[in-house]
Amino acid sequence: MRIRVMSQLQRSLSIELPSLVPLQLPSRMETHLWFIRPDEVKSTSLLKHYSQLLSPTEKEKVLQMRGDELKKNALLARTLVRTTIARYQTNNEVDPKALMFKKNMYGKPEVDWQNYTNCNNPPLHFNISHTDSLIACGVTVHVPVGIDVEDKERKIKHDILAFAERFYSADEVKFLSTLPDPEVQRKEFIKLWTLKEAYVKALGKGFSAAPFNTFTIQSKVGTKGEYNLCKMTEMTASSLEETNKCDGEWKFSLLELDDSHYAAICIEDDEASGGAPMRVIVRKTIPFVEDELISESKLL
Amino acid sequence: MASIAASASISLQARPRQLAIAARQVKSFSNGRRSSLSFNLRQLPTRLTVSCAAKPETVDKVCAVVRKQLSLKEADEITAATKFAALGADSLDTVEIVMGLEEEFGIEMAEEKAQSIATVEQAAALIEELLFEKAK
């Protein structure tokens, strides 16, 4: 289902961009996953509009990227974050350019609501991840979120098991070494990477709070989730006794985006959810132009 | 009277942090005659702290590993100050770069340190620190 917010005519005349279409907030235990495909954004006037949304610091960071493609992707990442968050402000219209961001004490970016005295601002959490060909942003309310996306076809330059032995947990190495087909092994390695990254990013305490070899992620027996557009598998994390740094339970979701990428989402479990799986709403977007709902699916 | 030619010339370079001068008593000096100086001036090696820039050879080797991992083209410029992120490296790339560096230099980096290096220079400095520790 596509929602076009700009008519064909408007686009061809490069008229002033319309205001952003507001969005319904995610409900508890629901994650909204937005993504952009950089190769679908070609209009230079549109990119110019996007660059006008960025803060001076953000613009500087974009310019530091080497080469046009990386610059464009950096621009799109910031645009995606600003426009997406601005759209969730259903009470008052928020100018995406006016949003401010800060970092928590470990360096995780978050929204800085200081400019908005309206106490009705929802406690939105977000996290972004990008690859060369896809940029994603996950949004939740009330609970921290971490996401990671990787190209399914990404080649690992080192031997997979050597890499796993160096960085993953013993159980994960064991699991990977049971896979006879190298291609399957590579894919599972990447899936595990995205899940582990998503977890560390959701934790938001930096890598030293949860070194990769101190926790294991494995698929929950008896769960299924095969859909046409996004394949999902439910994962659970179990941390070893030694690391008692994790607060509470964490929920995972692994999907396939656009047939080309794995996306892992990790959110802090809200006890009120009663163990229900994470609900993920996936939408592809081109800010100010169109949204495309990819799926609205429940996990078992 | 015996004249003692003490090597008192000490050339100071721009950067050395400390110059240690040893003083020791001279007990006797040729034929039992007393010397006019009761101590000798001797130059000890200057002590340099590790805050100096990493060796160019190390930087070059790091650049080579990074080039290979990120499949950079010949024309892509990479220097000591280059940030990995600016080259498009994500966290998986960074970890692979670390593995490449560990293989190249025969060292092992702690994961937290590995994840925190952001530039070629930082990687080179960490490598030299680890090599220094290893050589002890």
Interface residues (C-beta under 8 A of the other chain):
Chain A: Q64 M65 R66 G67 L70 H130 T131 D132 E150 R154 I156 K157 H158 F163 R166 F167 W193 E197 G206 F207 S208 P211 F212 N213
Chain B: K68 Q69 D76 E77 K83 A86 L87 G88 D90 S91 L92 V95 E96 M99 G100 E111 E112 Q115 S116
